[in-house]
Every structure is written in structure tokens, then in C-alpha cells.
Amino acid sequence: MAESVETTSVKKSKAPLIVSGIIIAALVAAYFFVPGVREFFTEAWAVLTSNDEERITKWVSDFGWMGPTMLILAMVAQMFLIVIPSVALMVVSILAYGPIFGSLIIFAAIFTASSVGYFIGRYFGPVIVEKLIGPSNKIKIEDFIEDYGFWAVIVTRINPFLSNDAISFVGGILKMGYWRFIGATLVGIAPLTIFIAIIGKSTDGLKTGLLWGSLVSLAIFILYVWWDKKKRKK
């Protein structure tokens, strides 16, 4: 019976795979046969992977009112391109658009990227997600979410060095309530966004602050897990 259910699940997953394949094929074809598309993607790749915040900020600013849209799309794209860190895009947003509007763009970008990741996990299933993050990571994060639920998402979002994208994919697979998941995501990302908005103008201070903030949040989380496991044993 279990084997039959698994076979059905794999068959169902072929439809989204076909749709994804068509979209990817269309983008590849456009890249090779439409010069404007090729130039745009070549430039975007060179800029976003340059690790040069000033260059990225200028490139985004040149888009004018389309700049925020580009940042949101880049945040979605970085889920599949690990060479573009989400924290770098958050910093660029603050540098390019200021602490208030930049923060709003960050929330919109995180909301969009997290929603995309969640629905990929929910509707495309484990087949796609395992390809993206690996089966062992998927299992670990599944256990993590099942144990700590809402708080697992918050802690992961607070710490920029934990796997934000993976938790979106797995949250969808486990069919965690969408608004509960998004609520935890936005609550978790708020402290980091405020932190970047306050000291985003100082790159050195930002790097030091991110490092210490991540270490502190990780230490608090480890203490919480230890306390929770100790409590469960009683």
C-alpha cells in the first residue's frame, strides 16, 4: 500500500516538473536567441555575484522605480543561486533606498521569496526539494520544524547564517499553515532588518554586528533546545 502511494506521488510530481522544464527551456532559448535578454542576464550575473556592494547598489539604482522589483526578483533567484547571499541583497536595499523604504522592500522581498519556496515545497513535493537542498538537509529540517514549529522558523530567520531558503521549502512539504509560516518569517526577519537599517551605512560595523548577532542568537537557540530536551525527559 505504501509503495502504491509513493508511486502515485512520484507520478503527480511529473506535471510540475514538465512545467518547470518548459519555463527553463524558454529562458535558455531567450538567452541564446534574444541579444537583449542575453546581455541583461550576463550583466545581472556579473553584478550580483561581484560581492561589490557599491556596484550592486548603483546597478539597482539605475533601474529607477523598477529597482525594488529587481531586488525582489533577485531575492527569489538567490534561493537557487547560493553565490548570492540574501543578507547582501538586504544591505543593498538599505543602501539604495534608505532605512525606511529599504526595509519595506526587504519585507516585500522576503515575503515573496518565502512564499515561492513554501509553495514549491507544498505543491512540487519532496522530489524537487531534495534536488535543491539534498535529502539529508531535508530530513534534518523536517525534524527541526516538527519539533519546534513556529519558533523554528523565527530562529532560522533571525540568524542570517542558517538556511533560510531550506526552511521555506520544507515548511511547504510539511504543510505548515501558510499564514502561520509567513507570520513567523516576518517576525523572525524583523530584528535583522532593523539592525541592517540602523548600521547599514557602516560596512565594517555591519559585518562585525552580523557576526556577533548571529553567534548570540545561535547560542540562545542552543540553550533553548537543551532546556526543551531536558524538560521533555522529566
N, C-alpha and C positions, 0 to 999 in steps of 0.2 A: 504493500500500500504506500509506504514512504517513498519507494522507488518511483511509483507512478506519479506521486505529487511532484517529486523532483523533476521528472521528465517533462510534466506539464509546465512547470515554472521555467525551465530552460527554453521550451518552445515559445512561451509567451514573451520571453526576453528578446526573441529574434526580431520582432516588429520594431522596437525602438532602435535596435542595432542597425536595421536596414535604413531607418530614417536618418540616424546619425551618419551612416556611411554616405547617403545621398548629399547631406549638408556638407560633409568634409570634402567629398568629391567636387561639389560645386565651388567651394572655396579654393581648392587646389587648382581647378580649371581656370578660375578667375585670376589666380596668381600668375599662371603661366601665359594666359592669352589676353589679359587686360593690363596694359602697361601701368595705368594709374593705380590699380589695385596692388600690383607687384611693388611699385615704388612706395606706396603707403605702408604695406606690411614690412618691407625691408627697413624703412626708416623707423617704424614703431618698434621693431625688434631691437634695432641698434640702440635706440634711445632708452627704452625701458630696461634693457639688460646692461646698460653702461655703468650703473651704480654711481652716476654723477647727478646729484640732486639738483644742481643749478641747471644743467642741460635738460633734465626731465621737466623741471618747473617751467622753463622757457618754452619747451615744446608744447606743454599742456596749455600755457597762457596764449600761445599763438592761435589756438582754436577758438578763442573768444568765448561766446556763450555756449559753444559746443564742448568746451573744456571739461566741465563737470560730467557730461555724458561719456567722454573719453575715459575719465578716471573710473567711472562706474563700470564701463566695459572692460577696462584693464584689470579691475578688481575681480571680475568674473573670470577673465582669462588666466589670472595668476593661479587659480585653483588647479590648472592643468600644466602650468609652466613654473616649476619650483624655483627657477632662476629669478623670478620677480617677487620679492618679499612683500607681503601685504603691508607691513609697517612702513616700508619705503614709500608706498603709494599714499599712506595716511599722512606722512610727513610732507610729501609733495602737495597734497591737498591744502594743508595748513599754510605752507609757504606761498602757494599760488593765489589762494583766495581768502587768507586771513583766518583768525581763530574761530569766528562765529560761522560764517558761510562755509568755510573749510570743514568745520566739524559737522555741519548739516550734510555736506557732500559725503563725508566719511560714513555717517549713519545710513545714508541712502545706498552707498556702495556696499557696505557690509550687509544691509538688509537684502539687497538684490542678489549678491553672491551667495549668501547663506541660503536664500530661498531656492536658487538654482541648484546648489549642492544637495539640499534637502529633497527636492523633487526628483533629482537624478537617482538618489538612493531609494526613494519611495516607489517610483514607477519604472525605473530601468532595472532595479534589483541588484542583488549581490554580484551577478556576472560582470557588470560594468565596474562596480565599485572596487571589486577585488583587483581588477586590472589597473585601477587608478592608484590605490593605496597599498595593495598587497594583502593576501589573505591573513597573515599573522597580525598586521596592524588592525585589520577589520575586526578580528576576534577580540583583541585587547580592548579596543574602543567600545565594542558592543558590551563587554563585561563592565567596563567603566560606566557607561551610561545606564545600564541596568541596575548597577549598584547605587549610583548617586543622582541619576536623572537630571532634574533641573539644575542642580548645583554643579554637576559635571560640565554642563555647557558653560555656565558662568565662569568657573575656574579656568577652563580652557581659553575662553575669550579674554580674560584678564591678562593672562600670560602670553606675550607675543611669540614666545619660543616653543609653545606647544602647538599641536597640529589642529589649527582652526578649521581647515577645509575638510579634513578627515571626519571630524565630529559632525559636520553638516551632512555628509554622505551617509554616515552610519545612523544618525538621528532619523533620517528618512527611511532607511532599511527597517529600523525597529518600530517605525510608525509612531514615533513620539508625536504628541499633539502639535500641530504646526504652530499655532499661536503661542503655546507654552514654550516651544523651541525658540521661536523668534523673540519672545519676551526675554528669555534667558540670554539670548545672543546680544540683544541691545543693552540689557542691564550689565552684562559682562564687559562689553566693549566700551561702555561709557567712561570708566576711570582712565583707561588707556588713551581715549580720545581727548579727554580734558587735560591729561598730563602732557600730551603732544602739543595741544593748543597753547598751553602755558609756556612751555620751554622749547617749542618747535623752532624758534629763531636761532637757538644756540645748538649747533650740531654736536659739538663735543659734550656739552651738558646733557643733551638728549640721549646720546649713546650711553653715557655713564648712568643716567637716570633709568633708562630702559633695562640695563643690566641689573642694577640693584633692585628695581621694582619687580623684575621677573624672579630674581632669587628670593625676595621676600615672599611674593605670592606663592612660589613653589614650596617654600618652607612651611607656610601656613597650611597649604593643601596637604602636604605630607603629614603634618601634625594632626590635621583633621581626619585623614584616612586611618592613621594609627589609633586615634581616640575612638573612631567609629568601630573599628575591628575589635578593639578591646571591650567596648560596650556590648557588642553582639555576642561575645564569648560568655558574658555573665548570664 
